[in-house]
Amino acid sequence: MDYQVELVARAFYDAEYEDCLWDGEAEFIKQEFREYARNAINLLHDDIGVLLMALERATAEEHPERSRAAA
């Protein structure tokens, strides 16, 4: 679940702050976006799988070095 929350939180953050980097953001800002992510995940229930696959695919396309590092 933490991976899902982080993935959705990063997507929300990227949508809000296109020119900023998640990794350099203050922890209290990250926590705020993680809370948004938890709420979205809870609302979507079973449909979250579709969203997560799309987010993973988009992240891999935007940052291919992340998917290689995870492998």
C-alpha positions as CSV (number, residue, x, y, z in Angstrom):
1,M,0.0,0.0,0.0
2,D,2.8,2.5,0.7
3,Y,4.1,2.1,-2.8
4,Q,0.7,2.9,-4.2
5,V,0.3,5.9,-1.9
6,E,3.7,7.2,-3.0
7,L,3.0,6.7,-6.7
8,V,-0.3,8.5,-6.5
9,A,1.1,11.3,-4.3
10,R,3.9,11.9,-6.8
11,A,1.5,12.0,-9.6
12,F,-0.7,14.6,-7.8
13,Y,2.4,16.6,-6.9
14,D,3.7,16.5,-10.5
15,A,0.4,17.7,-11.8
16,E,0.4,20.6,-9.3
17,Y,4.1,21.6,-9.5
18,E,5.3,20.8,-13.0
19,D,8.7,22.5,-12.5
20,C,9.5,21.2,-9.1
21,L,11.1,17.9,-8.0
22,W,9.4,15.6,-5.5
23,D,12.7,14.3,-4.1
24,G,13.7,17.9,-3.1
25,E,10.4,18.8,-1.6
26,A,9.9,19.4,2.2
27,E,8.5,16.4,4.1
28,F,5.4,18.2,5.2
29,I,4.4,18.9,1.6
30,K,5.0,15.2,0.7
31,Q,2.8,14.2,3.7
32,E,0.0,16.5,2.4
33,F,0.1,14.9,-1.0
34,R,0.3,11.4,0.5
35,E,-2.9,12.2,2.4
36,Y,-4.6,13.2,-0.9
37,A,-3.4,10.0,-2.4
38,R,-4.8,7.9,0.5
39,N,-8.1,9.6,0.0
40,A,-8.1,8.9,-3.7
41,I,-7.2,5.3,-3.2
42,N,-9.9,4.8,-0.7
43,L,-12.5,6.4,-3.0
44,L,-11.4,4.3,-6.0
45,H,-11.3,0.9,-4.2
46,D,-11.1,-1.8,-6.8
47,D,-10.5,0.7,-9.7
48,I,-7.2,1.8,-8.3
49,G,-5.4,-1.0,-10.2
50,V,-6.1,0.7,-13.5
51,L,-4.9,4.0,-12.3
52,L,-1.7,2.5,-10.8
53,M,-0.8,0.7,-14.1
54,A,-1.2,4.0,-16.0
55,L,0.9,5.9,-13.5
56,E,3.6,3.3,-13.5
57,R,3.7,3.3,-17.3
58,A,3.8,7.1,-17.4
59,T,6.6,7.3,-14.8
60,A,8.6,4.7,-16.8
61,E,8.2,6.7,-20.0
62,E,9.2,10.0,-18.3
63,H,12.0,8.6,-16.2
64,P,13.4,5.4,-17.8
65,E,16.3,5.4,-15.3
66,R,13.9,4.8,-12.4
67,S,12.5,1.6,-14.0
68,R,16.0,0.3,-14.7
69,A,17.1,1.1,-11.1
70,A,14.2,-0.8,-9.7
71,A,14.9,-3.9,-11.9
